[in-house]
Amino acid sequence: MSRTSMDLDKEVALVTGGGQGLGRAISLLYARHGAAVAIGDIDVDAAERVAREIRAGGGRALALDLDVSSLDSARRAAQEAIDAFGTVSVLVNSAIFARYGPIDDIQPDIVDRMLAVGLKGPLLMSRAVAPAMRSARHGLILNISSVVGLGGVAYSSGYAALKGGVDAITRSLAAELGPSGVRVNSIAPSAIPNEMSRRTLDSEGWEERRRRTPLGVLGEERDVANAALFLASPAARFLSGVILPVDGGFSSASMIADVDIASVQKSRAA
């Protein structure tokens, strides 16, 4: 694949949750490939740090104070990005508030916040940028989902509910906005070690995830960012309504916890 097919120099991306984690990794990679990037985050200081890093490397970036659960905030962020860069042609819905645990521990206020950020947020942000994309007859809405939304994972019922909803939004908006030239896709990563995920899994938990992954390794933020780059690039012009697992085969493999799938495959090959 040529370098040109992955260039984003004509794109303006608005990345929610862009001050940290996967959103930060995607923002930095988009900028390296030529996109102007508006980094939205409820932690505006974190967003500004990422914007400064991009500008220090010669890129174009803007930090936005953004609460994705508020339509007013979503509209204001979209307009600020348009005022700064002329349009918004790529929206990455990466902002998340997640908690895990058994069904007996579920608290209504936690569920409300998870759904407000992780489910209502992508809907409101999509509403905020859709007019500009329709007008240009060009655009991508990219939702960050999860393998948890693709199959049953214990102690993740609330998170699975919102990510399954995100995938449903992706398919519905792909059908609705496609006639206007707007593509809508999801990336569904497995657990990626970063600051947030390390608070929910200990070393034993990470090792179990590795053993359940056919490729035998854990993913990294760059793996998700590379998928996001591809889906935003001209190379993906005919992809819409796609839920793309980025998981080393995790979602396709047997969920038997005491079997090291990668080692079994290696032994059979030998």
Residue frames relative to the residue before (quaternion, step in Angstrom):
aa qw qx qy qz dx dy dz
M 1.0000 0.0000 0.0000 0.0000 0.00 0.00 0.00
S 0.4281 -0.7341 0.4653 0.2476 3.58 -0.75 0.99
R 0.6272 -0.5208 0.4195 0.3992 3.53 -1.26 0.44
T 0.6329 0.5608 -0.3422 0.4097 3.59 0.95 -0.85
S 0.6546 0.5315 -0.3230 0.4297 3.59 0.97 -0.79
M 0.7191 0.4004 -0.2440 0.5129 3.61 1.22 -0.33
D 0.4551 0.6869 -0.4553 0.3373 3.59 1.22 0.13
L 0.1656 -0.7858 0.5913 0.0737 3.54 -1.09 0.82
D 0.2785 0.8230 -0.4708 0.1530 3.59 1.20 0.41
K 0.6862 0.4420 -0.2933 0.4977 3.60 1.22 -0.25
E 0.6215 0.5787 -0.3214 0.4190 3.58 1.29 -0.03
V 0.1655 -0.7230 0.6601 0.1189 3.51 -1.32 0.57
A 0.1192 -0.8226 0.5557 0.0176 3.57 -0.54 1.21
L 0.1419 -0.7259 0.6658 0.0980 3.52 -1.14 0.79
V 0.0782 -0.8166 0.5715 -0.0184 3.56 -0.52 1.23
T 0.2270 -0.7698 0.5807 0.1366 3.58 -0.61 1.11
G 0.7761 0.2226 -0.2143 0.5497 3.55 -1.02 0.76
G 0.3436 0.8074 -0.4270 0.2185 3.54 1.26 0.47
G 0.5748 0.6257 -0.3721 0.3736 3.56 1.24 -0.11
Q 0.8040 0.1462 -0.0506 0.5742 3.57 1.24 -0.24
G 0.8350 0.2896 -0.1569 0.4407 3.52 -1.37 0.14
L 0.8404 -0.1315 0.1226 0.5112 3.52 -1.07 -0.85
G 0.6251 0.5497 -0.3435 0.4347 3.60 1.01 -0.75
R 0.6419 0.5104 -0.3157 0.4773 3.56 1.01 -0.80
A 0.6640 0.5096 -0.3124 0.4492 3.60 0.86 -0.94
I 0.6597 0.4958 -0.3057 0.4749 3.58 0.97 -0.83
S 0.6368 0.5358 -0.3298 0.4458 3.59 0.93 -0.86
L 0.6834 0.4899 -0.2929 0.4550 3.58 0.85 -0.96
L 0.6781 0.4824 -0.3034 0.4640 3.60 0.93 -0.83
Y 0.6117 0.5353 -0.3510 0.4648 3.59 0.98 -0.76
A 0.6688 0.5035 -0.3063 0.4531 3.57 0.88 -0.92
R 0.6456 0.5215 -0.3263 0.4525 3.59 0.98 -0.79
H 0.7198 0.3956 -0.2427 0.5162 3.57 1.17 -0.50
G 0.7338 -0.5166 0.2071 0.3895 3.54 1.16 0.64
A 0.5321 0.6383 -0.4215 0.3631 3.62 1.19 -0.17
A 0.3797 -0.6120 0.6234 0.3043 3.52 -1.32 0.42
V 0.1365 -0.8259 0.5467 0.0200 3.57 -0.84 0.99
A 0.1600 -0.7340 0.6553 0.0791 3.53 -0.95 1.04
I 0.1709 -0.8147 0.5520 0.0485 3.54 -0.49 1.25
G 0.0909 -0.8181 0.5678 0.0096 3.56 -0.42 1.25
D 0.1774 0.7751 -0.5910 0.1359 3.56 -0.91 0.89
I 0.5162 -0.6231 0.4847 0.3321 3.55 -1.13 0.64
D 0.6509 0.3842 -0.2753 0.5940 3.56 1.35 -0.34
V 0.1897 -0.8389 0.4985 0.1082 3.57 0.19 1.28
D 0.5822 0.5684 -0.3851 0.4355 3.62 1.12 -0.48
A 0.6394 0.5043 -0.3214 0.4833 3.58 1.03 -0.77
A 0.6336 0.5255 -0.3248 0.4658 3.59 1.02 -0.80
E 0.6638 0.5070 -0.3053 0.4572 3.57 0.96 -0.84
R 0.6121 0.5412 -0.3575 0.4524 3.60 1.04 -0.66
V 0.6603 0.4843 -0.3104 0.4828 3.58 0.96 -0.82
A 0.6398 0.5246 -0.3272 0.4565 3.59 0.97 -0.81
R 0.6463 0.5094 -0.3212 0.4686 3.60 0.97 -0.80
E 0.6348 0.5315 -0.3312 0.4526 3.58 1.01 -0.80
I 0.6551 0.5008 -0.3082 0.4744 3.57 1.00 -0.81
R 0.6809 0.4873 -0.2976 0.4586 3.58 0.87 -0.94
A 0.6169 0.5514 -0.3460 0.4424 3.59 1.08 -0.68
G 0.6999 0.4361 -0.2584 0.5032 3.57 1.18 -0.55
G 0.6398 -0.5607 0.3170 0.4192 3.57 1.26 0.25
G 0.5519 0.6307 -0.3897 0.3818 3.58 1.26 0.11
R 0.4754 -0.6407 0.5262 0.2941 3.51 -1.40 0.08
A 0.1596 0.8045 -0.5489 0.1616 3.57 -0.64 1.11
L 0.1045 -0.7664 0.6334 0.0235 3.51 -1.24 0.68
A 0.2782 -0.7441 0.5835 0.1687 3.58 -0.97 0.87
L 0.1071 -0.8032 0.5857 0.0198 3.57 -0.95 0.94
D 0.3597 -0.6829 0.5950 0.2241 3.54 -1.06 0.85
L 0.1100 0.8448 -0.5002 0.1548 3.58 -0.20 1.27
D 0.0727 -0.7303 0.6786 0.0300 3.53 -1.00 1.00
V 0.2995 -0.8133 0.4696 0.1682 3.58 -0.17 1.27
S 0.6141 0.5631 -0.3533 0.4255 3.60 1.20 -0.32
S 0.6697 0.4527 -0.2809 0.5174 3.60 1.32 -0.07
L 0.4231 -0.7066 0.5047 0.2589 3.59 -0.74 1.03
D 0.6228 0.5367 -0.3491 0.4497 3.60 0.97 -0.74
S 0.6700 0.4882 -0.2989 0.4727 3.58 0.94 -0.89
A 0.6337 0.5309 -0.3293 0.4561 3.59 1.00 -0.81
R 0.6764 0.4870 -0.2932 0.4683 3.57 0.89 -0.93
R 0.6496 0.5199 -0.3216 0.4519 3.57 0.96 -0.84
A 0.6577 0.5067 -0.3124 0.4617 3.60 0.94 -0.87
A 0.6455 0.5135 -0.3246 0.4629 3.58 0.94 -0.85
Q 0.6802 0.4899 -0.2982 0.4566 3.58 0.91 -0.88
E 0.6292 0.5251 -0.3387 0.4624 3.60 1.02 -0.73
A 0.6439 0.5045 -0.3244 0.4751 3.58 1.01 -0.76
I 0.6504 0.5054 -0.3118 0.4736 3.58 0.98 -0.84
D 0.6466 0.5179 -0.3231 0.4576 3.60 0.94 -0.84
A 0.7044 0.4728 -0.2674 0.4569 3.58 0.99 -0.83
F 0.8427 0.2028 -0.0453 0.4967 3.58 0.85 -0.99
G 0.6203 -0.6046 0.3246 0.3799 3.60 1.24 0.08
T 0.7951 -0.0695 0.0706 0.5984 3.58 1.13 -0.53
V 0.2109 -0.6772 0.6523 0.2672 3.53 -1.39 -0.27
S 0.0751 -0.8307 0.5517 0.0050 3.57 -0.54 1.17
V 0.7552 0.2025 -0.1447 0.6064 3.59 1.29 -0.26
L 0.0625 -0.7602 0.6461 0.0293 3.54 -0.93 0.96
V 0.0847 -0.7684 0.6328 0.0430 3.57 -0.87 0.99
N 0.1879 -0.7844 0.5859 0.0786 3.56 -0.56 1.20
S 0.1041 0.8337 -0.5237 0.1408 3.53 0.05 1.38
A 0.4958 0.6694 -0.4360 0.3406 3.61 1.19 -0.32
I 0.0489 0.8075 -0.5821 0.0816 3.57 -0.94 0.88
F 0.0549 -0.7143 0.6935 0.0763 3.50 -1.32 0.55
A 0.0420 0.8438 -0.5260 0.0977 3.60 -0.37 1.21
R 0.0205 0.7476 -0.6638 0.0094 3.50 -1.19 0.76
Y 0.1818 -0.7863 0.5866 0.0681 3.55 -1.10 0.77
G 0.3459 0.7374 -0.5440 0.2017 3.55 -1.25 0.39
P 0.6742 -0.4910 0.3545 0.4228 3.58 -1.28 0.15
I 0.6739 -0.5181 0.3518 0.3920 3.54 -1.23 0.52
D 0.6252 0.5679 -0.3383 0.4149 3.61 1.08 -0.69
D 0.7117 0.4571 -0.2523 0.4699 3.59 1.19 -0.50
I 0.4345 0.7175 -0.4613 0.2890 3.60 1.23 -0.05
Q 0.1367 -0.7868 0.6005 0.0410 3.56 -0.92 1.02
P 0.5458 -0.6641 0.3934 0.3260 3.61 -0.78 0.99
D 0.6734 0.5011 -0.3236 0.4366 3.60 0.89 -0.82
I 0.6290 0.5186 -0.3341 0.4730 3.59 1.09 -0.65
V 0.6408 0.5152 -0.3194 0.4711 3.57 0.98 -0.86
D 0.6379 0.5350 -0.3289 0.4457 3.58 0.95 -0.88
R 0.6842 0.4759 -0.2958 0.4669 3.58 0.91 -0.89
M 0.6220 0.5391 -0.3458 0.4505 3.61 0.98 -0.78
L 0.7026 0.4583 -0.2712 0.4721 3.57 0.87 -0.94
A 0.6191 0.5554 -0.3483 0.4324 3.59 1.05 -0.71
V 0.7268 0.4062 -0.2371 0.5005 3.58 0.93 -0.88
G 0.8001 0.3927 -0.1707 0.4201 3.55 0.71 -1.13
L 0.7624 0.3125 -0.1885 0.5343 3.60 1.18 -0.43
K 0.6917 0.4240 -0.2709 0.5181 3.58 0.83 -0.95
G 0.6012 0.6017 -0.3549 0.3880 3.59 1.00 -0.79
P 0.6959 0.4536 -0.2969 0.4710 3.64 0.73 -0.91
L 0.6253 0.5293 -0.3461 0.4572 3.60 1.05 -0.66
L 0.6962 0.4701 -0.2823 0.4632 3.59 0.83 -0.96
M 0.6555 0.4989 -0.3217 0.4668 3.58 0.95 -0.79
S 0.6326 0.5188 -0.3349 0.4674 3.58 1.00 -0.76
R 0.6290 0.5246 -0.3304 0.4690 3.57 1.01 -0.78
A 0.6759 0.5260 -0.2985 0.4212 3.57 0.95 -0.88
V 0.7667 0.3644 -0.2062 0.4867 3.61 0.98 -0.76
A 0.4928 0.7051 -0.4214 0.2871 3.61 1.17 -0.43
P 0.6396 0.5329 -0.3695 0.4128 3.68 0.83 -0.74
A 0.6631 0.4934 -0.3152 0.4663 3.62 0.92 -0.83
M 0.6710 0.4919 -0.3063 0.4626 3.58 0.95 -0.82
R 0.6349 0.5168 -0.3314 0.4691 3.58 0.97 -0.79
S 0.6530 0.5310 -0.3136 0.4396 3.57 0.92 -0.92
A 0.7176 0.4243 -0.2370 0.4988 3.57 1.03 -0.85
R 0.2681 -0.7696 0.5108 0.2736 3.57 1.30 -0.42
H 0.6627 0.4074 -0.2966 0.5540 3.52 1.04 0.89
G 0.4359 0.6998 -0.5071 0.2513 3.54 -0.97 0.80
L 0.1808 -0.7448 0.6303 0.1242 3.50 -1.40 0.30
I 0.1048 -0.7200 0.6812 0.0807 3.52 -1.08 0.85
L 0.0558 -0.8124 0.5796 -0.0323 3.56 -0.59 1.21
N 0.1519 -0.8039 0.5733 0.0446 3.55 -0.55 1.22
I 0.2914 -0.7248 0.5934 0.1940 3.56 -0.98 0.83
S 0.0926 -0.8100 0.5789 -0.0145 3.53 -0.40 1.31
S 0.3612 -0.7146 0.5444 0.2501 3.61 -1.01 -0.74
V 0.5680 -0.5688 0.4643 0.3719 3.55 -1.21 0.47
V 0.5322 0.6279 -0.4058 0.3973 3.58 1.21 -0.41
G 0.6649 0.4991 -0.3003 0.4675 3.57 1.15 -0.56
L 0.6509 0.5355 -0.3063 0.4424 3.59 1.28 -0.23
G 0.8086 0.0109 0.0180 0.5879 3.59 1.20 -0.41
G 0.6555 -0.5486 0.3530 0.3804 3.54 -1.25 0.31
V 0.0363 0.7621 -0.6443 0.0530 3.56 -0.91 1.03
A 0.4589 -0.7173 0.4533 0.2636 3.57 -0.62 1.12
Y 0.8363 0.2139 -0.1828 0.4706 3.55 -1.24 0.66
S 0.6587 0.4914 -0.3013 0.4836 3.56 1.21 0.45
S 0.2562 0.8274 -0.4834 0.1270 3.61 1.19 0.36
G 0.6659 0.4932 -0.3123 0.4645 3.59 0.93 -0.81
Y 0.6702 0.4910 -0.2878 0.4764 3.56 0.92 -0.93
A 0.6364 0.5276 -0.3217 0.4617 3.59 1.04 -0.82
A 0.6261 0.5507 -0.3396 0.4353 3.57 1.02 -0.79
L 0.7157 0.4377 -0.2804 0.4665 3.58 0.80 -0.93
K 0.6733 0.4791 -0.3205 0.4630 3.63 0.96 -0.70
G 0.6000 0.5218 -0.3653 0.4841 3.59 1.10 -0.54
G 0.6316 0.5253 -0.3159 0.4748 3.55 1.11 -0.72
V 0.6213 0.5382 -0.3364 0.4595 3.58 1.03 -0.77
D 0.6579 0.4970 -0.3173 0.4685 3.59 0.94 -0.81
A 0.6294 0.5171 -0.3360 0.4728 3.60 1.06 -0.69
I 0.6140 0.5311 -0.3349 0.4783 3.59 1.05 -0.76
T 0.6331 0.5499 -0.3264 0.4362 3.57 0.93 -0.92
R 0.7040 0.4574 -0.2796 0.4658 3.58 0.78 -0.98
S 0.6706 0.5036 -0.3097 0.4481 3.59 0.93 -0.85
L 0.6932 0.4625 -0.2876 0.4720 3.59 0.89 -0.88
A 0.5746 0.5663 -0.3870 0.4464 3.60 1.11 -0.54
A 0.6727 0.4755 -0.2928 0.4854 3.59 1.02 -0.80
E 0.6928 0.4993 -0.2785 0.4395 3.58 0.98 -0.86
L 0.7922 0.3479 -0.1584 0.4758 3.56 0.85 -0.99
G 0.4636 0.7096 -0.4314 0.3090 3.58 1.21 -0.30
P 0.6640 0.5073 -0.3296 0.4394 3.64 0.86 -0.79
S 0.6762 0.4522 -0.2910 0.5036 3.59 1.26 -0.30
G 0.6115 -0.5951 0.3434 0.3923 3.59 1.24 0.27
V 0.5652 0.5955 -0.3780 0.4279 3.58 1.28 0.25
R 0.2339 -0.7631 0.5905 0.1194 3.55 -0.83 1.04
V 0.0845 -0.7767 0.6228 0.0418 3.58 -1.16 0.67
N 0.0810 0.8007 -0.5830 0.1116 3.56 -0.71 1.14
S 0.2574 -0.7297 0.6058 0.1852 3.54 -1.36 0.26
I 0.2008 -0.6938 0.6685 0.1772 3.49 -1.35 0.47
A 0.1327 -0.7964 0.5883 0.0448 3.58 -0.87 1.00
P 0.0839 -0.8229 0.5606 0.0392 3.61 0.01 1.23
S 0.4319 -0.5763 0.5990 0.3499 3.48 -1.39 0.21
A 0.7238 -0.4042 0.2941 0.4756 3.58 -1.26 0.00
I 0.1316 -0.7895 0.5989 0.0254 3.56 -0.76 1.13
P 0.4326 -0.7080 0.4801 0.2849 3.63 -0.64 0.99
N 0.2904 0.7021 -0.6175 0.2034 3.54 -0.82 1.09
E 0.7785 -0.3650 0.2146 0.4633 3.57 -1.27 0.03
M 0.6978 0.4717 -0.2858 0.4570 3.60 0.89 -0.89
S 0.7158 0.4658 -0.2754 0.4414 3.59 0.76 -1.00
R 0.6136 0.5561 -0.3601 0.4296 3.60 1.08 -0.57
R 0.6005 0.5508 -0.3649 0.4504 3.59 1.24 -0.27
T 0.7306 0.4225 -0.2330 0.4831 3.60 1.21 -0.39
L 0.7625 0.2645 -0.1684 0.5659 3.62 1.19 -0.37
D 0.2880 -0.7317 0.5879 0.1899 3.57 -0.97 0.86
S 0.7520 -0.3989 0.2559 0.4581 3.59 -1.27 0.04
E 0.6287 0.5274 -0.3382 0.4607 3.59 1.05 -0.69
G 0.6479 0.5223 -0.3117 0.4586 3.56 1.02 -0.81
W 0.6532 0.5025 -0.3169 0.4696 3.58 0.98 -0.80
E 0.6453 0.5150 -0.3269 0.4600 3.57 1.00 -0.79
E 0.6247 0.5258 -0.3422 0.4650 3.60 1.03 -0.70
R 0.6347 0.5170 -0.3291 0.4707 3.60 0.99 -0.79
R 0.6467 0.5158 -0.3289 0.4557 3.58 0.95 -0.83
R 0.6729 0.5056 -0.3028 0.4470 3.60 0.92 -0.90
R 0.6837 0.4808 -0.2849 0.4692 3.58 1.12 -0.60
T 0.6234 0.5519 -0.3277 0.4466 3.56 1.27 -0.19
P 0.4694 -0.7148 0.4319 0.2865 3.63 -0.54 1.08
L 0.6756 0.4858 -0.3149 0.4565 3.61 0.97 -0.68
G 0.4519 -0.7523 0.4001 0.2640 3.58 1.28 -0.11
V 0.7056 0.3610 -0.2604 0.5514 3.58 1.25 0.26
L 0.4749 -0.6244 0.5294 0.3231 3.55 -1.30 0.29
G 0.4986 -0.6453 0.4873 0.3123 3.54 -1.16 0.59
E 0.2934 -0.7234 0.5952 0.1908 3.52 -1.37 0.21
E 0.6834 -0.4781 0.3488 0.4275 3.56 -1.24 0.36
R 0.6338 0.5510 -0.3416 0.4219 3.59 0.99 -0.76
D 0.5962 0.5671 -0.3718 0.4297 3.61 1.11 -0.56
V 0.6620 0.4755 -0.2908 0.5011 3.56 1.02 -0.82
A 0.6460 0.5219 -0.3218 0.4547 3.59 0.96 -0.84
N 0.6447 0.5153 -0.3308 0.4576 3.60 0.97 -0.76
A 0.6338 0.5066 -0.3320 0.4811 3.59 1.03 -0.71
A 0.6450 0.5164 -0.3132 0.4682 3.57 1.03 -0.80
L 0.6166 0.5368 -0.3362 0.4676 3.58 1.07 -0.70
F 0.6576 0.5111 -0.3094 0.4588 3.56 0.86 -0.94
L 0.7041 0.4780 -0.2818 0.4432 3.59 0.80 -0.98
A 0.6759 0.4686 -0.2928 0.4877 3.62 1.17 -0.46
S 0.6274 0.5873 -0.3200 0.3989 3.56 1.25 -0.39
P 0.6644 -0.4896 0.3780 0.4197 3.58 -1.28 0.23
A 0.5678 0.6159 -0.3835 0.3888 3.60 1.15 -0.50
A 0.7290 0.3996 -0.2225 0.5093 3.60 1.21 -0.51
R 0.2307 0.8419 -0.4692 0.1337 3.59 1.22 0.40
F 0.7542 0.3724 -0.2066 0.4999 3.61 1.11 -0.58
L 0.5605 0.5837 -0.3941 0.4357 3.59 1.24 0.34
S 0.2417 0.7417 -0.6007 0.1750 3.56 -0.76 1.07
G 0.7731 0.2886 -0.2529 0.5051 3.54 -1.09 0.75
V 0.4766 0.6925 -0.4107 0.3530 3.58 1.28 0.32
I 0.1568 -0.7184 0.6671 0.1190 3.55 -1.14 0.78
L 0.0974 -0.8479 0.5211 -0.0033 3.58 -0.17 1.30
P 0.2569 -0.7587 0.5743 0.1689 3.62 -0.48 1.11
V 0.0546 -0.7416 0.6676 0.0364 3.55 -1.04 0.85
D 0.3524 0.7870 -0.3871 0.3266 3.52 0.46 1.29
G 0.5086 -0.6745 0.4208 0.3306 3.61 1.18 0.25
G 0.6821 -0.4787 0.2784 0.4776 3.57 1.24 0.40
F 0.3559 0.7823 -0.4608 0.2213 3.59 1.31 -0.04
S 0.7211 0.4642 -0.2656 0.4404 3.58 0.82 -0.97
S 0.6927 0.4692 -0.2730 0.4749 3.59 1.21 -0.35
A 0.6435 0.5803 -0.2991 0.3996 3.56 1.26 -0.38
S 0.6429 -0.4800 0.4266 0.4175 3.53 -1.35 0.20
M 0.3222 -0.7609 0.5354 0.1749 3.56 -1.01 0.83
I 0.3010 0.7418 -0.5374 0.2651 3.59 1.04 0.77
A 0.3859 -0.7964 0.4159 0.2095 3.56 -0.28 1.30
D 0.7513 0.4255 -0.2421 0.4426 3.63 0.97 -0.71
V 0.6025 0.5274 -0.3698 0.4713 3.57 1.22 0.39
D 0.2856 -0.7263 0.6029 0.1654 3.55 -0.89 1.02
I 0.2956 -0.8148 0.4696 0.1679 3.58 0.05 1.34
A 0.6615 0.5153 -0.3189 0.4418 3.58 0.87 -0.91
S 0.6679 0.4967 -0.3086 0.4605 3.63 0.95 -0.83
V 0.6146 0.5391 -0.3490 0.4581 3.59 1.03 -0.73
Q 0.6649 0.5017 -0.3068 0.4605 3.58 0.91 -0.90
K 0.6491 0.5167 -0.3223 0.4559 3.59 0.97 -0.82
S 0.6631 0.5107 -0.3104 0.4506 3.57 0.96 -0.88
R 0.6423 0.5153 -0.3221 0.4670 3.57 1.04 -0.73
A 0.6442 0.5241 -0.3223 0.4544 3.56 1.03 -0.78
A 0.6483 0.5200 -0.3097 0.4620 3.57 1.11 -0.70
